[in-house]
Amino acid sequence: MGRLFGTDGVRGVANADLTAEMALGLSVAAAHVLAEAGTFEGHRPKAVVGRDPRASGEFLEAAVVAGLASAGVDVLRVGVLPTPAVAYLTGELGADLGVMLSASHNAMPDNGIKFFARGGHKLADELEDRIESVYEEHRTGAPWDRPTGSGVGRVRDYEEGSDRYVAHLLGVLPNRLDGLKVVLDEAHGAAARVSPEAFQQAGAEVVTIGAEPDGLNINDGCGSTHLDKIKAAVVEHGADLGIAHDGDADRCLAVDHTGAEVDGDQILAVLALAMRERSVLRSDTVVATVMSNLGFKLAMEREGIRLVQTAVGDRYVLEEMKEHGFALGGEQSGHVIILHHATTGDGTLTGLLLAARVAQTGRTLADLAGVMERLPQVLINVPDVDRSRVGTSSELASAVVDAERELGETGRVLLRPSGTEPLVRVMVEAADIEQARSVAGRLADAVKSALG
């Protein structure tokens, strides 16, 4: 797997790349590293552990819990809950550590481990590096210092977690959703219970699809990476809008009443205006990544809202927000962070706030999302290449220069290695979709040639 920690924790094929032994070892290493850093000083350490419904999550959860308890950490096992719920509960319950087992939008055979620090924030890069180093050291034979007797960790189920999370979501809403009909696609994932419950308690009439997880069907033809079903369902049921989550529900995409997609950039635009109207958009600024559509940037400029752009990855958006106290940020993929109420992207919270804006204004989502015009953008994933050489290949650099010369000021090019998968992403924007497709295709071929 190379370096274990990517942009969103450790991921791989469960029981092949990501084994029970690795999950146990990383959990023990995390406990030791945090103890060394003084996180546990003066009290008995406590961790919150949750997972999505993947079948492999059952044995990986057992390994993580065993590892933490063997290192002297008490464990609250919250079961199947969204990633943002685990982050929230880590902070709310005063835990020193949170662990989420999920591979998000990836296919079912994959799984992942994500660690949260005290307060529910993602671990700093240097702590992840240290955990990986300590894990490798002990994997090759160095013995652990293990507690015994009353020093071992205790484990208990925390069944109140889902109700506490739903109550938190409802407490954030500026207004109820009475009168709205909403279709929810839960991707057969972690939010299959809590998301419909939250929308119903907020007053919406709810139609659910993809809400019957069986451990094997997560993200299978449904959810935020497969929108055809929710588009059809919104039109079929005459709904006001649809909300689609991914497997761990840290993101959402939306569908308006006509069945048209509303992406993360448009969601950010709608929420930015709503938050500014309520005087809660700190410094009238929104944070997004370099992958954001140029149309989003132009819309924010027109509306007098400042846009700060970061590297791709919600962790980098979050870092920028935390450093400067900004309230809203996110990605085109649907990771939206409302920092006053969440420490990570929260698809259910985002969907609730989007629906609340529709209810409050009486306008359709299509009308609200029309604040920005999406310029044609083509994204091609190029698999099975050496992603580590994206920034050093002279052949690829020359191809990028040629593409940028052709596009001029009416478009842009972005190549980036995936942080979670063995591929390179080629993104091209242009005023004309055919030109964008042509340039993106040539660049994809160049990536294969240079890095294959």
Disulfide bonds with the S-S distance in Angstrom:
none
